[in-house]
Amino acid sequence: MSQIYNFSAGPSALPSSVLKKIQSELLEFRDAKASVMEISHRGVDFMELTKKAKKNLRNIMNIPSNYEVLFLQGGASHQFSMVPINLLKNKKSANYVNTGLWSQKAILEGSRYCRVNVCSDSKSNGFTDIEDFSDWNIDPDGAYLHFTPNETIAGLEFDYIPEVDMPVVADMSSSILSRPIDVSKFGVIYAGAQKNMGISGLTIVIVREDLLGQAISNQPILFDYSIQAQNDSMFNTPCTFAWYVASLVFEWINDFGGLEAIEVHNKRKSELLYKAIDSSDLYSNKVSNKYRSRMNVPFLLSDPTLDQLFVKKALESNLLGLKGHKTVGGIRASIYNSMEFKGVEALVAFMGEFEKSCA
Ligand SMILES: *Cc1c(COP(=O)(O)O)cnc(C)c1O
């Protein structure tokens, strides 16, 4: 197989060493005498895997001991409901920051449970910028503040964590494990696994202990963080294979040198790509420099009728998954942790050739 680079937004590329490891032990998992897909989640082999995975994630992210780490089923979208169910308590409202499509989905679901105060809205700038924090209109009686550190479609990424007098909740689906963060500044962090942690089906939730135990009582029991925590995320059968893949990704991050090394890697890749975009006449990215995403780099062609040809030619050059999201068009290169620097170099070289061929 010739070298292929996969720029898919999610599900997205896995490190090739992880794929090979899965292949090599797919039929017989370590000492289990069966595939990891075939064994009990309560058996010793799988329990050992989960213990190690949790420990590794705690170490990698430096998660303080007063936080629970949950390995749940469902997508990040389930958390759009679980967050209000667990955190509203006796409050009637919550603050949400709108920086793009995923924020909007969280807002829509949150509105089913409480009055949503959109404390900052990037809609008017087409999701290319974030209003200064000092101008946000925060409801002090809100139960929490929800934001999306990286908007996967707009390519709009915070370079700071908002500090407020209420729990901060972050949908980190497309940026978790892409750089070191201070977990202690958050009430809840959640992320679907299929971007930077493995495959779909698994969602990681990191929740501060003091926020547990007050879920709205008439809601599905599986949606109660404290029930999940009490049962080690095994109230029912967990998504064992996705959990297994995540465990390998955590080991891969350790081998890579942890999040400091990953951050350097991600900075280098995104800088190369933005430089190529900014120095060309054909490509453009309108996101404010400060808030440009290191994970998802959307860009437009000055002549949108060339989009299709770009994607087709790129595919012929073994560059996959570059079609922009249907709501914004253009091109999007998702360059998560697993994307090699060489992959971005190949994309940049292709972009240069394509531009020349269009001149
Ligand atoms: C992909 C994505 C989601 C949706 O995740 P699902 O697992 O499909 O529910 C939510 N938020 C962000 C920021 C994402 O990138």
PDBQT file of the ligand as one rigid body, heavy atoms in Angstrom, charges set to zero:
ROOT
HETATM    1  C1  LIG A 401     -17.508  15.599  16.331  1.00  0.00    +0.000 C 
HETATM    2  C2  LIG A 401     -17.962  16.525  17.369  1.00  0.00    +0.000 A 
HETATM    3  C3  LIG A 401     -19.134  16.307  18.114  1.00  0.00    +0.000 A 
HETATM    4  C4  LIG A 401     -20.094  15.180  17.838  1.00  0.00    +0.000 C 
HETATM    5  O1  LIG A 401     -19.692  14.027  18.337  1.00  0.00    +0.000 OA
HETATM    6  P1  LIG A 401     -20.639  12.730  18.279  1.00  0.00    +0.000 P 
HETATM    7  O2  LIG A 401     -19.739  11.723  18.894  1.00  0.00    +0.000 OA
HETATM    8  O3  LIG A 401     -20.961  12.475  16.849  1.00  0.00    +0.000 OA
HETATM    9  O4  LIG A 401     -21.854  13.020  19.070  1.00  0.00    +0.000 OA
HETATM   10  C5  LIG A 401     -19.448  17.207  19.128  1.00  0.00    +0.000 A 
HETATM   11  N1  LIG A 401     -18.659  18.259  19.385  1.00  0.00    +0.000 NA
HETATM   12  C6  LIG A 401     -17.542  18.513  18.683  1.00  0.00    +0.000 A 
HETATM   13  C7  LIG A 401     -16.698  19.692  19.035  1.00  0.00    +0.000 C 
HETATM   14  C8  LIG A 401     -17.145  17.647  17.662  1.00  0.00    +0.000 A 
HETATM   15  O5  LIG A 401     -16.033  17.900  16.961  1.00  0.00    +0.000 OA
ENDROOT
TORSDOF 0
